[in-house]
Amino acid sequence: MSQIHVIHENPAWIPPLAAAFDARALPWTEWDLSSGSFDLSSPPPEGVFYSRMSASSHTRGHRYSAELTAAVLAWLERHGRRVVNGPRALDLEISKARQYAALESAGVAVPGSVVVYGEPDDVLAAARRRFGTGPLILKPNRGGKGLGVRLFADPDALAAFLAEAPEEEQPADGLWLLQDYIRAERPVITRAEFIGGRFLYAVEVDTSAGFELCPAEACAIGDAACPVGETPAAPTPRFRVIPGGIDAGLRGRLESFLANNGIEVAGIEFIRTPDGRVLTYDVNTNTNYNPEAEAAAGLAGTDRSGPGALATFLGNELAGLRRAAA
């Protein structure tokens, strides 16, 4: 039977989408590529294949899931299957450097960055050449969820980190990015969600707690400890849907970027500087959605929610295949 196939490596991220599929009576199944084997000499099943392989798979012990997914996607395309977020989307998901090149080709501004492969001394030398005595960001080229992203006041602070960094701190593909530290006008970033290549809504994310910005409930971090004798402040939402969306010009450039690179589902993060510049620094092709932010905005359970809009989009694609085959 023709159905929706969800390709992933992290079952914890599936329940919201599963609920949206089931609410719309859509036939679906999941392909967990944390391991597996596929007979490339046989045709794949029929249906719509949605790839949401994550750049952070290696942090869950699935170091080669992206490589396995690349092989599966090539197999699917060889047989003409409908793939949402195909090989090019996966290629950009697992490389910040390739993301930035593609974004700039679409006229989207990105932070200044240096790619480094080598020993700690090579990383430090590149940092001193590019940033002098100023602040900088260190991040893995293949990251995800903001993991491994660190701000250093200067290259000397970076040197101290590199001297003691354990093996698990090394980037999965061996490549570090040294990046301009962008001081935001406020301690927030904006994450714009796109489904079917079109803007859905934008979320403002409070970054005061750090760089790990995954919006899914499965990624939630614990409450920060409050100093003894102090009363904790009233909690405020870390994720908030922005009324009115984003600037039309930026929206157009981001949608063009997605179309040019075969990306149909994504969350794109950008930051606004005090002088009004907008710099885009991350493209998440396995995007998650924050249920509390959607509920507060009145989107939960509707076709304007992330899971609802995604399920409706994939359901329409499946219906189109069935009509064509009839």
N, C-alpha and C positions, 0 to 999 in steps of 0.2 A: 504494500500500500504506500502511496506517495504521502510523505509527511515532512514535518520540520525536524531537522537534525541539528542539535546544538553541540558544537565542538568546544571543549573546555578542558581544564585540568584541576579545577577547584570546585567540588560539589557544594561548598558553603555558599557560593554565589548564585546557585541555581534557583532556590525556592521562590523568590519574588517573580521571576520570569515564569516558572512552572505554574504558579497560581494564576498569572495572567493568561497563560495558554488554556488552562483548565476552565477558567471563567468564560472563555470564548469558545469552548468545546473544540479546540484545535488539536489535531493529532500531532504528537511530537515524541521525540526520543532524544537521549543524550549520548554523546560520544566522549567519554572521559579518556583523554590522551595522556594521562599521567604515566601510562604504559600501554602496550598493545601491539598487534601485528595486523597487517592488511595485505591481502593477495592482490598485487598490482596487475596480475593477468586476468582478473575477473572484474566485471563492471560493478560499480557501487550501486547501492539502492537508489530508488527514485526519490525526488523531493527537493526541498530547499535546505541548503546547508549554511548555517550561521556560525562563523568562526569567532570565538571570543577568547582565543588563546592569549595568555598574559605574559608580559615581559618579566613579571615577578615570579614566574613559575619556579625558578631555581631556588627561591627562598622557602619553598614548600617541599624541597627535596626532589623536584621534577626538572632537573637541569636540562634535559634534552627533549622536553615536551614540545618546545617551539620547533625544533628540527624535525621531530616526528610529524607535527602538524603541517610543516612546509611540504613534506613528502605526500601527505594525504591530500592537501589542497591541489597539488600538481596532478594527482591521480583523478580527483574530482573534475578538474577543468579539462583534462584529457578526454573524459567521457561526456563533456558538455553539460555537467550538472550546474544548477543555479547556485552560486556561492555568494553569500553576503560577507563582505570583508575577506577578500581572497588573498592571494600571495603578496601583492604589493602592500596591502594593509598590514599583514603580518611583518613584512620586511621593515616597515616604518615603526611598528609597535616595539620592535626589539632593538632599535638603534636611534638614540637621540640625535646623533650626528646626521643621519640620513633624513630624519624628521626636519631638522633645521634647514638643510639644503632644499628640501621640497617646499617648505613653508616660504622661504625667501624667493623661490622661483615663482610662487603665487603672489608675490608682493606683500607678504606678511612679515613684519619686523620681528626679529628674535634677539635674545641677549648675545653679546659677544662671547665666543667660546673658543677654547683650544682643546683639541683632541690629543691625548698623550698615551703612548704605549711604551712601557719600559719599567725600569727599576724606580724605587722611591726617589733616588737622586735625579732621575730624568724628569719626574713629575715636579719636583721642587724647582729645578732649573727652569722649566717652562713657566712655572708660576712667577718666579722672580723676573723673568724677561717680560712677561705680559702685564703683571700687576704691580711691579715695583714693591712698595711697602704698603700698598692699599689692601682693602678687604677683597675676598673672593669666595666663590662657591665651588665646592668639590662635589661631583656627582658621578655615579657610574653611567657609562653610555647605555648599558642595558639595565634598566632599573625597574620602576613600578611602585606605585603607592607613595612615592617620595622617600622610599627606603634608601639609606646610604647618602642622602643629600646633607651636606654640612656647610655651615658658614664659618669662615676663619677671618679673624681681624687682620691678618697679614700672612705672608709666606712663612714667617718664623713659627706661627701657631700651626700652620699646615705641616711644617717639618716635624714638630713634636708628635702630631697625630700619626704621620707616616712611619715614624720610628718605632711606634708601638702597635700599629694596626695588625690585628690577628688575621689569619688566613681567610676566615669567613668574611672579612671586610673587603676582600679584593673583588673587583667587578667581574661578572660572569664571563664577559667576552674579552677581558684583559684591557679594556680601554677606559681611561678616565676622561672626564670632561672638567676643565677648569673654566669657570664662567663668571662674567661680571656679576657683582652683587647689585641687584636693583632695589633701591629703597622705594617702597610703595608710598603713595600719598596717605594711605591708611593700611593697617596690618591685615589686609584681605587680598585674596585673589578672586578672579571670576572664572567659573567653569561653565562653558557653553555646551549644551547637549544637542546632538544632531542625530536624527533618525531618518533613514531613506535619503541621506544627503542633505536634509533640510533642517533648519534651526527649530528646536522644540521649545526649550526654555534655558535660562541661565541661572546659576546658583552663585551667590556670594559666599566665600569660605573664609572663616576667621583663621588666620595663620599664626596667631600669637602663641599657640601651643606647639608649634613646630611644623615641619615640612611633610609629615605623613598625612596626606589629604584624601585618602580613599573614602568615599562617601557611604559605602555599604555598611549595613549593620554588622556584618561579619568582620569588618575592619575596625570596629569601635575600640578606642583606647580607654583605659580606666581613668577615673577622676584624678586630677593632680592632688597631691597631699597638701594640706593647709598647715602652715606653721603653728606650733603649739600655742594656745592662748588667743589665736585669732579666729574670728568668725568668717567662714567662707562666704564669698560674694554669691549673690543669687545667680544661678546658672543662666547663660544666654545661649541661644542656638548657634552651633558652629557652622551650620549650613542653612542658607536662607534663599528661597527662590526670589529672584529680582522681578518686580513688576515692570512690564514694558520692554523687557528683553535687552538687546545690545545695539550698539551703533549700526546703522544700516550698511555703511560702507565696509566696516569690519566683517559684518555678517556675510556680505557678498564675497569678500576675499576668502573667507574661511570656507564657504560653500564651494567656491571655485577650486580651492586647494583639495577638498574632499573629492570632487568630481574628477579632477585630473589624476588622482592617485587611487581610484577605485575603492574609496572608503565610504561606506554607507551608514555606519553606526560609529559614533565617536563622542568623547568628551574632550574639549579643547580648553586648556587653561592659559590664562593671560593675566598680566599685572599692569597696573596703571601707575606711572611715575608722577611725582609732584608737578612736573612741567607738562603733563598731559600726554606723554608718549604711552603707547600701548605696545607691550612686548609679549609675544606668545612663546611659551617655554615648554609645553608638553602636549602631546596628542595621545589620548587613551582610546585605543580601538576595542578594548574590552570593557567599556565604561559600565560603572555601577550607578545606582541612584539612591539618594537618601530618603527613606520613607517618612521621617519626621518633617523634613522640609517640604515634601510633597503634600503631606497631610495639612500642614499649616497654611499652605497656599491653596487648599481646596482641590488638589489634583489627584489625590490618592484614589485608586480604583477606577479612574476614568481613562479615556483614550488620550488624555493630555499628560498622564503620568508617564514616567520612563518605561516601566514594564508594560503598561497598557498600550502605549504608542508602538513599542517594539513588537509586541505580540500581534497587534493589528497590522503592522507593516508586513511582518513575516507571513501572517495569514493571508493577506492580499496577494503576496508573491506566490504562495502555494496555490491559491485559487486560480491565478493566472496560468500557472503550469497545467492545472487540471483542465481548464477551458481549452488550452492549446492542444492537449492530448485527446480531447473528446472528438 
